[in-house]
Amino acid sequence: MRRLILTAVWVLTAFAPASAEVRILASAGGEVGDYLSVFSTLRDSGEKIAIDGPCLSACTLVLSAIPGDRICVTPRAIFGFHAAQWVDQHGRKLPAADATRLVTATYPAAVRNWINQHGGLTRRLILLRGRELTALFPACDNSTG
């Protein structure tokens, strides 16, 4: 999975001009460690990140790893949040309250407030989009979104 994510990021950035940005077009999430590794690389690169579609689950950690002034959203952007969970050796999903608290604490304050206003992180996916999203993040300029 990590190789797939890194390959996607490389393809997105390899042919781009120096002032390019990385676009997240659709991500259903996955292993947290894989996303944190990719987002750490992107944070260190200085590139801007355009959210241009669904960014769900572990993908939302982009908000924790990348400075807010380097993130923009398009009208197609959606962030989907839920509580953290562990998958045991039998494939069962189990609640991970400590991990949920840790992840929540890493989000920007405005995002934490929005999550709290929508009942907090539970097994149910809550979606941040539309006007609520654009109230928290700048729109990508016309040349990028």
LINTA-V92736 format. One record per backbone hydrogen bond with DSSP energy under -0.5 kcal/mol. NH is the residue of the N-H (numbers start at 1). CO is the residue of the C=O. If there is no record, write none. Layout:
BEGIN
NH_CO + NH_CO
END
This chain:
BEGIN
5_1 + 6_2 + 7_3 + 8_4 + 9_5 + 10_6 + 11_7 + 12_8 + 13_9 + 14_10 + 15_11 + 16_13 + 20_17 + 22_48 + 24_50 + 25_23 + 27_54 + 35_31 + 36_32 + 37_33 + 38_34 + 39_35 + 40_36 + 41_37 + 42_38 + 43_39 + 44_40 + 45_41 + 46_42 + 46_43 + 47_42 + 48_20 + 49_70 + 50_22 + 51_49 + 51_72 + 52_24 + 52_50 + 55_78 + 56_27 + 57_80 + 59_56 + 60_57 + 61_58 + 62_59 + 63_60 + 64_61 + 65_61 + 66_62 + 70_67 + 71_68 + 72_49 + 73_138 + 74_51 + 77_74 + 78_53 + 79_128 + 80_55 + 81_126 + 83_122 + 86_94 + 88_86 + 88_92 + 91_88 + 94_86 + 94_92 + 96_84 + 100_96 + 101_97 + 102_98 + 103_99 + 104_100 + 105_101 + 106_102 + 106_103 + 107_103 + 107_104 + 111_108 + 112_108 + 113_109 + 114_110 + 115_111 + 116_112 + 117_113 + 118_114 + 118_115 + 119_116 + 120_115 + 122_120 + 122_124 + 126_81 + 128_79 + 129_127 + 130_77 + 132_129 + 133_129 + 134_130 + 135_131 + 136_133 + 137_133 + 140_73 + 144_141 + 145_141
END
